[in-house]
Amino acid sequence: MRKMLPAGMDSFEKIRRSDCYYVDKTGMIAELLHTHGDVNLFTRPRRFGKSINISMLKSFFEIGTDKSLFDGLAIAKDTGLCEKFLGQYPVIFVTLKEVFGINYDSAVRNLWEEISREAARFSFLADSDKLTSRDKRKYQDLCNETGNVEAGLKQLSSMLYRHYGRQVIILIDEYDAPLQKAYENGYYDKMVLLIRQLFGYALKSNDSLLFSVLTGCMRVSKESIFSDLNNPVMYTLTDNICEEWFGFTDEEVRCILQEFALEQYYETTREWYDGYQIGATRVYCPRDVICWCRQLLLNNGTYPKNYWENVSENKIVYRLVEASDAGTKHDLETLSEGLCIDKRLLTDLTYRDMDEDVESLWSVLFTAGYLTQRGERSPDGIYHLTIPNREVFGIFKREVQRWFKNTHKNRFTGLYEAFEKGDPKAVQDQLDSCMRESISFFDGGNTDEQKESFYHGMLIGITHANGRWVVKSNRESGKGRSDLAIVNPQKRLGILIEVKYSKTEEELPEKLKEARGQIDRMQYEDFFLVFGIKTVIEYGAAFYNKMCSVEKN
């Protein structure tokens, strides 16, 4: 019987107990043990398996673990390492993903709740003969969410050390999530101080600590968070250490597709979800691959979806576009052509840096996974950055379209009037003007079909901004699907637009003729019959770079 895909699961133990398909990343354990320091920070974009991997570490090291969870996995072959480390240490595991609130006090309450929940896992401490009465009172305070929250992890590690006589491993997932939320809600400085104290107590000069592992998206500035720690070991997107343990390699993706008889979708999977470079290794976004394969198995369509759509982090792209000067617009246009831009990345950031200047935003986009590197860093610290794949390209396209719509919304009145008057020359002039001032993200993509779709998308954004119009895209009409069918119910007016992409300026008239001929041949005007439309105006539109030609049928 074929295994299930672990869609939506972020627990190693749950995946293994549910007998789900698991991409074996246990080799990370051996590499970590050979390279680790007292404090180890892994920074990867969201949806790259950080939570699964850190829960895997918990399952491996924790005293009392079910050792059979690792049967048949790569780490089980290293019998000496397993004998020494598997199930041999007390482990504290907290996630800071939910440590946020509309104000500082509510965020602190959520931090208390997370620490109290973890303390409650070790209920045996309340009766331990290795702890003093004072220790047991402190333990009850942790469970009851009283005392100093910033000292909570250190106190719990000290009790576990005394109970077991073995040093403790501390695992912290999504360590930077509270800082992001605090920045968005106006209590950033207070949260920075709290997290600095929490880490300072637990991770510096803590005799109970064997080592710690933290995961997050951003390498937050040492001065703000890690100032009290001595030389934490960083595993970032540019490092050639542990690079293959987050994300799926090409070989791993081929195995998944083969396991579920989806080999015919390999090229599509690669085009949409591959392209990230961590260190010198190319990887796919793992969550997206799992969701895509699940979509195929459920017969829920064979066209890939953008699984990053509508996530809050996408506003970072919009902020970059909104803050664009002439140089940034040129960089965005270069990215839209599938090329690289050269940038110096800031290795230490704070969330406040994102508003300082546009150059900081490039670094944020890189750490968040919207851009990736190509090749190696130059000797003077310059990286070649590009958009990794079609999925992320779609995010850029949408955010540029949103910026385009918001920026030009007051200028569209003349364009709407020209469409309704049946004036193709005025329509062409208005579109030319808008595109000259915009970012050329609409003609991106590798194929003519993709490039055409971006101009199509631009027109969707513009026409949807007209509150008086009903706009339908790719709707069945006549003998096919029209690109855009627009209805003005008040005027009982219909507008048809067929879009074509031209490879050269000279080819524009030929493509325009093709668009008009397609409207006639496919009888798209039939779409309007159910609306009681009296007048239908038909336009062919051909685009090349920032130029367009428009004619009325």
Disulfide bonds with the S-S distance in Angstrom:
none
